[in-house]
Amino acid sequence: MLIPPNLEYHSWIRQLRQIPNPRLRLFCFPYAGGGASLFRLWSEYLPEEVEVCPVQLPGRESRVKEPIYDELLPLVEKLSDVLLPGFNLPFVFFGYSLGALIAFELARLIRKKFNIVPNHIIVAASPAPHLLEKNFPVHELSSGEFIEFLRKMEGTPEEVFNDPGLLEFFLPLLRADFRVYETYLYYPDLPLACPISAYGGLGDDSVTEDELQSWEVHTSTNFIRRMFPGNHYFLRDHANLLFRAILEDLSKLIQ
């Protein structure tokens, strides 16, 4: 089932392949600083029944001239309305790091507003939201300290640090994304009535296995935890294993 003509919806979703009769929509939310291009090859590795819907947040890639969100609640409020036309089929949220938090709060919001929930949520490289610690805010670091922090995270390409123009562009975007994460306030609510899968990297020093397991309290149905080789960015280095896990977890929805 195709989405009716909707310019706003299609400005937020960057699809490279249109599927005439999808059975499932997979909405993908990137990590801090990332854009929809992180998921540009996913449609090649997932079955044709799955319509991959990479979410393009403002301020990056094709939306570089648009204002950047630096708070979570206004962002998910906007997403809930913009993406609503896409919820006319079974749908799944996939969120990576910051994207996991966006996916989780968006799922809770659409339950409240529209009485619907995703058929499955997959979160990756993120502690459960009720465990997020409020340490010294990274987004308030000086430029030098912020750059040093980004280098240690190993998620920003080296060419960005070597190009003053690129660095000048990316720093405000990354600061805003970190502010979204660091100013987030969790509030208790009923668990979601959909399965949750939590993926993590065995070498990720920033997210422990216990922190991933704690996502279990946010579902009233099935929970799956999967660990992958690699660090915080196992998405980048072990894509084949990731696709295999996604297919296994969503198999009942696409049979």
KEKE-3310 file (N, C-alpha, C; in steps of 0.2 Angstrom, whole numbers, plus 5000, padded with zeros to 4 digits):
npx = (5004:5004:5010:4999:5000:5010:5019:5026:5028:5036:5047:5053:5056:5068:5068:5075:5071:5055:5042:5029:5019:5021:5023:5027:5033:5049:5054:5068:5080:5093:5110:5118:5122:5121:5113:5100:5107:5114:5107:5106:5109:5101:5089:5093:5097:5087:5071:5060:5047:5048:5048:5060:5062:5071:5073:5075:5081:5079:5092:5103:5112:5101:5092:5099:5098:5088:5081:5089:5083:5084:5079:5070:5056:5049:5053:5049:5035:5033:5037:5027:5015:5019:5024:5013:5004:5011:5009:4999:5001:5007:5021:5038:5050:5066:5080:5095:5107:5106:5095:5088:5082:5074:5065:5059:5052:5044:5036:5029:5022:5014:5005:4999:4992:4986:4982:4989:5003:5020:5023:5034:5049:5066:5080:5096:5113:5111:5108:5094:5080:5077:5088:5097:5111:5114:5127:5142:5137:5140:5137:5140:5153:5169:5175:5187:5187:5176:5178:5189:5182:5174:5183:5187:5176:5175:5166:5165:5170:5188:5191:5183:5188:5199:5196:5192:5181:5171:5171:5166:5154:5148:5150:5140:5128:5131:5132:5119:5112:5118:5113:5099:5099:5105:5097:5086:5072:5066:5050:5040:5029:5016:5022:5026:5015:5021:5034:5051:5067:5084:5100:5117:5135:5149:5161:5158:5161:5153:5140:5133:5130:5120:5113:5107:5099:5090:5080:5070:5060:5052:5043:5028:5027:5036:5054:5070:5088:5102:5119:5133:5149:5161:5162:5154:5149:5144:5135:5141:5152:5148:5137:5131:5128:5120:5109:5104:5100:5089:5081:5078:5071:5060:5053:5041:5032:5034:5032)
npy = (4994:5010:5026:5040:5055:5066:5079:5083:5071:5064:5072:5069:5056:5046:5037:5025:5015:5012:5002:4993:4985:4984:4974:4977:4991:4998:5009:5019:5026:5037:5038:5050:5065:5058:5054:5050:5043:5033:5021:5018:5007:4997:4992:4984:4972:4967:4959:4961:4963:4971:4988:4999:5013:5026:5039:5056:5068:5085:5097:5090:5082:5080:5090:5101:5114:5117:5121:5114:5102:5103:5097:5083:5081:5090:5086:5072:5074:5081:5071:5061:5066:5069:5056:5048:5045:5034:5023:5015:5002:4987:4991:4994:5001:5005:5010:5018:5021:5037:5037:5026:5031:5041:5033:5025:5035:5040:5029:5028:5040:5040:5029:5036:5047:5041:5028:5017:5006:5002:4987:4980:4985:4989:4992:4999:4999:5007:5012:5007:5018:5023:5022:5031:5041:5057:5065:5076:5088:5084:5092:5105:5107:5115:5120:5113:5103:5096:5091:5083:5073:5068:5062:5052:5044:5038:5039:5048:5052:5053:5062:5073:5080:5084:5094:5110:5117:5107:5103:5114:5114:5102:5102:5111:5103:5091:5095:5099:5087:5079:5087:5085:5071:5073:5081:5075:5069:5055:5048:5038:5025:5014:4998:4995:4987:4978:4968:4970:4972:4972:4977:4976:4980:4969:4975:4988:5000:5010:5005:4993:4975:4973:4985:4985:4974:4979:4985:4977:4979:4988:4982:4973:4961:4950:4950:4952:4950:4954:4952:4958:4957:4970:4988:5003:5006:4995:4993:4998:4990:4977:4973:4963:4953:4960:4962:4949:4946:4956:4951:4938:4942:4949:4940:4933:4944:4946:4934)
npz = (5000:4995:5001:5002:4991:4999:5004:5015:5023:5014:5014:5025:5025:5017:5004:4994:4986:4979:4985:4978:4985:4999:5014:5026:5035:5039:5050:5052:5063:5065:5073:5084:5075:5063:5047:5035:5026:5032:5031:5018:5010:5015:5009:5000:5006:5013:5013:4999:5003:5014:5017:5018:5027:5030:5041:5039:5048:5052:5047:5042:5028:5015:5021:5025:5027:5036:5052:5066:5078:5095:5107:5113:5115:5107:5095:5093:5094:5082:5073:5076:5070:5057:5052:5053:5041:5036:5045:5041:5038:5045:5055:5060:5072:5071:5080:5083:5095:5099:5091:5096:5108:5102:5094:5105:5113:5103:5100:5112:5112:5101:5105:5115:5108:5097:5100:5094:5092:5087:5078:5082:5090:5088:5096:5097:5103:5115:5132:5142:5143:5156:5163:5160:5163:5170:5168:5167:5155:5138:5127:5132:5132:5128:5112:5109:5118:5115:5102:5105:5113:5103:5095:5103:5104:5091:5081:5071:5055:5051:5041:5043:5054:5049:5040:5040:5036:5035:5048:5055:5050:5055:5070:5076:5073:5079:5093:5095:5094:5104:5114:5114:5118:5131:5138:5140:5149:5158:5160:5170:5164:5157:5151:5134:5122:5113:5105:5110:5104:5109:5104:5105:5106:5109:5112:5116:5126:5132:5133:5143:5144:5154:5154:5142:5143:5152:5145:5144:5153:5147:5139:5137:5131:5121:5123:5117:5117:5109:5105:5097:5088:5090:5092:5099:5086:5079:5069:5058:5055:5055:5047:5040:5050:5057:5049:5047:5060:5061:5052:5057:5069:5064:5057:5058:5055:5041:5035)
capx = (5000:5008:5008:4996:5005:5011:5026:5029:5030:5042:5053:5056:5058:5072:5068:5079:5067:5048:5039:5022:5014:5025:5019:5030:5037:5054:5057:5075:5082:5100:5113:5119:5126:5119:5107:5096:5111:5116:5102:5105:5109:5097:5084:5096:5099:5081:5066:5056:5041:5050:5049:5064:5060:5076:5070:5079:5080:5082:5099:5108:5111:5096:5089:5105:5097:5083:5083:5090:5080:5089:5075:5067:5049:5046:5055:5044:5028:5032:5037:5021:5011:5022:5024:5006:5002:5015:5007:4993:5003:5012:5027:5043:5055:5073:5084:5102:5110:5101:5089:5084:5078:5068:5060:5055:5047:5039:5031:5025:5018:5008:5001:4994:4989:4982:4981:4993:5010:5023:5023:5041:5054:5073:5085:5103:5119:5108:5105:5087:5080:5076:5095:5102:5114:5115:5134:5143:5134:5145:5135:5142:5160:5172:5176:5193:5186:5171:5182:5193:5177:5171:5188:5187:5170:5177:5161:5166:5176:5194:5191:5179:5192:5205:5193:5189:5174:5166:5171:5162:5147:5146:5150:5133:5123:5132:5130:5112:5110:5120:5108:5093:5100:5107:5092:5080:5069:5062:5045:5037:5023:5015:5026:5023:5012:5025:5041:5057:5074:5090:5106:5123:5142:5153:5166:5155:5162:5148:5133:5134:5124:5115:5110:5103:5094:5085:5075:5065:5054:5048:5038:5023:5027:5043:5060:5076:5094:5107:5126:5137:5156:5162:5161:5147:5147:5144:5131:5145:5157:5145:5131:5128:5126:5114:5103:5102:5096:5083:5076:5075:5067:5054:5051:5034:5029:5035:5030)
capy = (5000:5016:5032:5045:5061:5070:5082:5083:5065:5062:5076:5066:5049:5046:5030:5024:5010:5012:4995:4994:4982:4981:4970:4980:4997:4998:5016:5019:5033:5037:5040:5057:5067:5054:5055:5044:5039:5027:5016:5018:5000:4992:4989:4978:4966:4965:4956:4966:4964:4976:4995:5003:5021:5030:5045:5061:5073:5092:5100:5086:5079:5084:5095:5104:5121:5117:5122:5108:5101:5101:5094:5077:5081:5093:5082:5066:5077:5082:5065:5058:5069:5068:5049:5045:5041:5028:5018:5012:4995:4984:4995:4993:5006:5004:5016:5017:5025:5042:5035:5022:5035:5044:5027:5023:5040:5041:5024:5030:5046:5038:5026:5041:5051:5038:5022:5013:5005:4998:4979:4978:4990:4987:4997:4997:5004:5012:5009:5008:5025:5024:5021:5036:5045:5064:5067:5083:5088:5085:5098:5111:5107:5119:5117:5108:5097:5093:5088:5077:5068:5065:5057:5046:5040:5035:5038:5054:5051:5057:5068:5079:5083:5087:5099:5115:5118:5101:5103:5120:5112:5096:5103:5113:5098:5086:5098:5099:5080:5078:5091:5081:5066:5074:5085:5070:5067:5049:5047:5031:5024:5007:4995:4995:4981:4976:4966:4974:4969:4977:4975:4979:4978:4966:4979:4994:5002:5015:5002:4987:4970:4974:4991:4983:4969:4983:4987:4972:4982:4992:4978:4968:4955:4947:4954:4949:4954:4951:4955:4958:4959:4977:4993:5006:5007:4988:4994:5000:4985:4970:4974:4956:4950:4964:4961:4942:4947:4959:4946:4933:4945:4951:4934:4932:4949:4946:4927)
capz = (5000:4994:5005:4997:4990:5005:5003:5022:5024:5010:5015:5031:5023:5011:5001:4987:4982:4981:4984:4977:4989:5005:5020:5033:5035:5044:5050:5054:5066:5066:5079:5084:5069:5057:5043:5032:5021:5036:5029:5011:5007:5018:5005:4995:5010:5016:5008:4995:5007:5019:5014:5022:5028:5033:5043:5038:5053:5049:5048:5039:5021:5010:5024:5029:5028:5040:5059:5070:5084:5101:5112:5111:5115:5101:5089:5093:5093:5075:5070:5077:5065:5050:5050:5054:5035:5035:5050:5038:5037:5050:5055:5065:5073:5072:5082:5084:5100:5100:5087:5100:5112:5098:5093:5111:5115:5098:5101:5118:5110:5096:5109:5119:5104:5092:5102:5090:5093:5082:5078:5085:5091:5088:5099:5097:5106:5119:5138:5143:5145:5163:5166:5157:5168:5169:5169:5164:5148:5133:5123:5134:5132:5124:5105:5109:5122:5112:5097:5109:5115:5097:5092:5107:5102:5085:5076:5066:5050:5052:5036:5046:5059:5045:5035:5045:5034:5037:5056:5057:5049:5060:5077:5079:5073:5085:5099:5096:5095:5111:5119:5114:5123:5138:5142:5140:5156:5158:5165:5170:5160:5156:5146:5127:5120:5107:5107:5109:5103:5111:5101:5108:5104:5114:5113:5117:5133:5134:5135:5146:5143:5159:5152:5136:5146:5156:5140:5145:5157:5143:5135:5141:5128:5121:5123:5114:5118:5105:5106:5091:5088:5088:5098:5099:5079:5076:5063:5052:5054:5055:5044:5038:5056:5059:5044:5049:5067:5060:5048:5062:5074:5061:5052:5059:5052:5034:5032)
cpx = (5004:5005:5005:5001:5005:5018:5029:5032:5036:5048:5057:5058:5062:5073:5071:5075:5060:5046:5031:5017:5018:5020:5021:5034:5042:5056:5063:5077:5089:5103:5115:5124:5124:5113:5104:5101:5114:5113:5101:5105:5104:5092:5086:5097:5092:5076:5062:5049:5042:5052:5053:5063:5065:5073:5076:5078:5083:5089:5104:5106:5106:5092:5093:5103:5091:5085:5084:5086:5085:5085:5071:5060:5046:5047:5050:5037:5028:5032:5030:5016:5013:5022:5018:5004:5005:5013:5001:4995:5006:5018:5031:5047:5061:5077:5090:5105:5104:5094:5085:5079:5072:5063:5056:5050:5042:5034:5026:5020:5012:5003:4996:4990:4984:4980:4984:5000:5013:5022:5029:5045:5061:5077:5092:5108:5116:5106:5097:5086:5079:5083:5100:5104:5115:5122:5135:5141:5139:5143:5138:5150:5163:5173:5182:5191:5180:5174:5186:5188:5175:5176:5188:5181:5171:5171:5161:5171:5182:5194:5187:5184:5198:5202:5190:5182:5169:5165:5166:5155:5144:5145:5143:5128:5124:5131:5123:5109:5112:5115:5102:5094:5101:5102:5085:5078:5064:5056:5042:5030:5022:5020:5022:5021:5015:5031:5046:5063:5079:5096:5112:5130:5146:5158:5164:5156:5157:5141:5135:5128:5119:5110:5105:5098:5088:5079:5069:5059:5050:5043:5034:5023:5034:5049:5066:5082:5099:5114:5130:5145:5157:5161:5154:5145:5147:5140:5135:5150:5154:5138:5127:5125:5120:5108:5100:5098:5090:5078:5073:5070:5060:5051:5044:5029:5029:5034:5024)
cpy = (5006:5022:5037:5051:5065:5073:5082:5076:5063:5066:5073:5059:5049:5039:5030:5019:5010:5005:4996:4991:4979:4978:4973:4986:4997:5006:5016:5026:5032:5039:5047:5059:5063:5056:5049:5040:5033:5021:5015:5011:4995:4988:4983:4972:4964:4963:4962:4967:4970:4983:4998:5010:5024:5037:5051:5067:5080:5093:5096:5084:5084:5089:5100:5111:5122:5118:5115:5107:5100:5099:5088:5078:5084:5089:5076:5069:5078:5076:5061:5060:5067:5061:5045:5041:5034:5022:5015:5004:4993:4988:4993:4999:5003:5010:5014:5022:5031:5040:5030:5026:5039:5039:5026:5029:5041:5035:5025:5035:5044:5033:5030:5044:5047:5031:5016:5012:5001:4990:4976:4984:4987:4993:4995:5002:5009:5009:5010:5015:5027:5024:5027:5041:5053:5066:5074:5083:5089:5091:5104:5112:5112:5116:5111:5102:5093:5088:5082:5072:5065:5060:5051:5041:5036:5034:5043:5052:5056:5063:5074:5083:5087:5092:5104:5117:5113:5101:5108:5118:5107:5098:5106:5107:5092:5088:5097:5092:5077:5081:5087:5075:5067:5078:5081:5068:5061:5050:5040:5030:5016:5004:4995:4988:4978:4973:4971:4970:4974:4974:4979:4976:4975:4971:4986:4996:5007:5012:4995:4982:4971:4980:4989:4978:4973:4986:4982:4974:4986:4989:4974:4962:4952:4952:4949:4953:4950:4955:4953:4959:4966:4981:4996:5006:5000:4988:4995:4994:4978:4970:4968:4953:4954:4963:4954:4942:4950:4954:4941:4936:4947:4946:4933:4938:4949:4939:4928)
cpz = (5000:4999:5000:4997:4996:5006:5010:5024:5020:5010:5021:5030:5017:5008:4994:4983:4984:4980:4983:4982:4995:5010:5026:5031:5041:5044:5054:5057:5067:5072:5079:5078:5063:5053:5039:5028:5025:5034:5022:5007:5010:5014:5001:4999:5014:5011:5005:4999:5012:5015:5019:5022:5032:5035:5043:5043:5050:5051:5045:5032:5017:5014:5028:5031:5033:5047:5062:5076:5090:5107:5109:5110:5109:5094:5088:5092:5086:5071:5070:5072:5058:5048:5050:5047:5034:5040:5048:5037:5044:5050:5061:5066:5074:5074:5085:5089:5101:5097:5091:5105:5108:5096:5099:5113:5109:5099:5107:5116:5106:5100:5112:5114:5099:5094:5097:5093:5088:5083:5082:5085:5092:5090:5099:5100:5111:5126:5138:5145:5152:5167:5164:5163:5166:5172:5167:5157:5143:5128:5125:5134:5127:5117:5105:5113:5119:5106:5100:5110:5109:5094:5096:5106:5096:5080:5071:5062:5051:5047:5039:5050:5055:5040:5040:5042:5036:5045:5058:5056:5054:5067:5080:5079:5078:5092:5100:5097:5102:5116:5119:5119:5130:5142:5142:5148:5155:5162:5165:5167:5159:5151:5139:5125:5114:5109:5106:5109:5105:5108:5104:5105:5109:5116:5115:5125:5136:5135:5137:5144:5148:5157:5146:5139:5149:5151:5141:5149:5153:5138:5139:5137:5127:5121:5121:5115:5113:5105:5099:5092:5087:5094:5097:5091:5076:5070:5057:5050:5053:5053:5043:5044:5058:5055:5046:5055:5065:5057:5053:5067:5071:5057:5053:5055:5044:5031:5027)
residu = (MET:LEU:ILE:PRO:PRO:ASN:LEU:GLU:TYR:HIS:SER:TRP:ILE:ARG:GLN:LEU:ARG:GLN:ILE:PRO:ASN:PRO:ARG:LEU:ARG:LEU:PHE:CYS:PHE:PRO:TYR:ALA:GLY:GLY:GLY:ALA:SER:LEU:PHE:ARG:LEU:TRP:SER:GLU:TYR:LEU:PRO:GLU:GLU:VAL:GLU:VAL:CYS:PRO:VAL:GLN:LEU:PRO:GLY:ARG:GLU:SER:ARG:VAL:LYS:GLU:PRO:ILE:TYR:ASP:GLU:LEU:LEU:PRO:LEU:VAL:GLU:LYS:LEU:SER:ASP:VAL:LEU:LEU:PRO:GLY:PHE:ASN:LEU:PRO:PHE:VAL:PHE:PHE:GLY:TYR:SER:LEU:GLY:ALA:LEU:ILE:ALA:PHE:GLU:LEU:ALA:ARG:LEU:ILE:ARG:LYS:LYS:PHE:ASN:ILE:VAL:PRO:ASN:HIS:ILE:ILE:VAL:ALA:ALA:SER:PRO:ALA:PRO:HIS:LEU:LEU:GLU:LYS:ASN:PHE:PRO:VAL:HIS:GLU:LEU:SER:SER:GLY:GLU:PHE:ILE:GLU:PHE:LEU:ARG:LYS:MET:GLU:GLY:THR:PRO:GLU:GLU:VAL:PHE:ASN:ASP:PRO:GLY:LEU:LEU:GLU:PHE:PHE:LEU:PRO:LEU:LEU:ARG:ALA:ASP:PHE:ARG:VAL:TYR:GLU:THR:TYR:LEU:TYR:TYR:PRO:ASP:LEU:PRO:LEU:ALA:CYS:PRO:ILE:SER:ALA:TYR:GLY:GLY:LEU:GLY:ASP:ASP:SER:VAL:THR:GLU:ASP:GLU:LEU:GLN:SER:TRP:GLU:VAL:HIS:THR:SER:THR:ASN:PHE:ILE:ARG:ARG:MET:PHE:PRO:GLY:ASN:HIS:TYR:PHE:LEU:ARG:ASP:HIS:ALA:ASN:LEU:LEU:PHE:ARG:ALA:ILE:LEU:GLU:ASP:LEU:SER:LYS:LEU:ILE:GLN)
# end
